[in-house]
Amino acid sequence: MTGPKPRPEVAAMHAYVPGEQPKDARLIKLNTNENNYLPSPRVLEAIASVGERSVARYPDPVCGALRESIAGTLGVDAAQVVMGNGSDEVLKMAAEAYVAPGGRVGYLWPTYSLYPVFVQKAAAVEVRLPWSIDGRSQEEALDAAPTDLALAYLTTPNPPFGLPPDLEAIRRFAEKRPETLVVSDEAYIAYGGESALALVKEGLPNVMITRTFSKSHSLAGMRVGFGVGSPEIAGVLNKVKDSYNLNVTAQAAAQAAWEDAEYTERTVGRIVASREQAAERLRGLGFTIPASAGNFLFAMRPDAPDLFRKFRENSVLVRWFDTPELRGGLRISIGTEEEMRVFLQVAEGLCSQ
Ligand SMILES: Cc1ncc(COP(=O)(O)O)c(C=O)c1O
């Protein structure tokens, strides 16, 4: 074939497969771990008050007000914060800034399946640290990891099972590898697990955390996330980010959501309560379910692929991953109380047949 040729590593790359975003609003959507409650009413007020003048101009390139607000709540300096178009962008920037071609990037496996895409794009080398719920623990996998990593993505709590690696294991991992950028991906931290922010605050120079507004603040559609690390790390990432990566509306919405912490706490609390109830009911239906600290459950039963299809036929969308480690289970995002009531009714109908 003639025509322009992509870089070989891009030609060989497998694109990330996002969960389905269905058009049919009647489907109960439990497949991409959003917070299905509506955002704080203050978010819509903030969006409505974005004036015509600010829409006509470029947004604040450094998200000054939002960064100050986040830094103030977390007790860090604004210079330690980097904003991203979703936390995905911050995770991507970490690879762009810290991994040279041929560099090694580690992560516990299974985990978030976007990391391999960053590795392939960077022409880097993937180092999987295998673990399983009934075998080697995440902590054992971390302790046995090689030391020559340029970057490690450690996800806490770690999807799709939702188990958070122990913070002390993350500390040991980071202390033993001073030249590795250790990114604690905390997309789901509002729902459980211990944050590595404590390590950043203690001054571990190679640790950063990433967080998102998608999973706990009901703002997945706005695409806002951030990272917190040393001023040096945040400075490097701010150097590689796109100049105007967060639009005016996203900045206003995120700030309103962040500052209505009480609202977020309430919806998160309801989701955690629904998660525990759903886990108990599903175990009663013969599913094996690890104790998730996220806003999702990984529910295992031998007929999982078949059930995935049947849930869909009954207007319930959950996630099924066709990989050797995961095809025996369904990842079920925890929706609103009403959605979970319907979901459990359907589950009971399908599983007691
Ligand atoms: C572990 C993990 N990190 C990051 C993200 C992405 O979050 P964002 O919407 O902020 O890009 C996800 C989304 O599924 C995730 O599961």
The ligand as a MOL file (V3000), in Angstrom:
LIG
                    3D

  0  0  0     0  0            999 V3000
M  V30 BEGIN CTAB
M  V30 COUNTS 16 16 0 0 0
M  V30 BEGIN ATOM
M  V30 1 C -8.3510 2.6340 36.9920 0
M  V30 2 C -8.8620 3.7290 36.1630 0
M  V30 3 N -8.1410 4.8350 36.0070 0
M  V30 4 C -8.5630 5.8690 35.2540 0
M  V30 5 C -9.7660 5.8030 34.5910 0
M  V30 6 C -10.1750 6.9280 33.6930 0
M  V30 7 O -10.7300 7.9770 34.3280 0
M  V30 8 P -11.0310 9.3330 33.5680 0
M  V30 9 O -12.4600 9.3010 33.1950 0
M  V30 10 O -10.7070 10.3750 34.5750 0
M  V30 11 O -10.1320 9.4340 32.3810 0
M  V30 12 C -10.5600 4.6700 34.7040 0
M  V30 13 C -11.8490 4.5970 33.9780 0
M  V30 14 O -12.4120 3.5880 33.7380 0
M  V30 15 C -10.1060 3.6070 35.5090 0
M  V30 16 O -10.8140 2.4910 35.6310 0
M  V30 END ATOM
M  V30 BEGIN BOND
M  V30 1 1 1 2
M  V30 2 1 2 3
M  V30 3 2 2 15
M  V30 4 2 3 4
M  V30 5 1 4 5
M  V30 6 1 5 6
M  V30 7 2 5 12
M  V30 8 1 6 7
M  V30 9 1 7 8
M  V30 10 2 8 9
M  V30 11 1 8 10
M  V30 12 1 8 11
M  V30 13 1 12 13
M  V30 14 1 12 15
M  V30 15 2 13 14
M  V30 16 1 15 16
M  V30 END BOND
M  V30 END CTAB
M  END
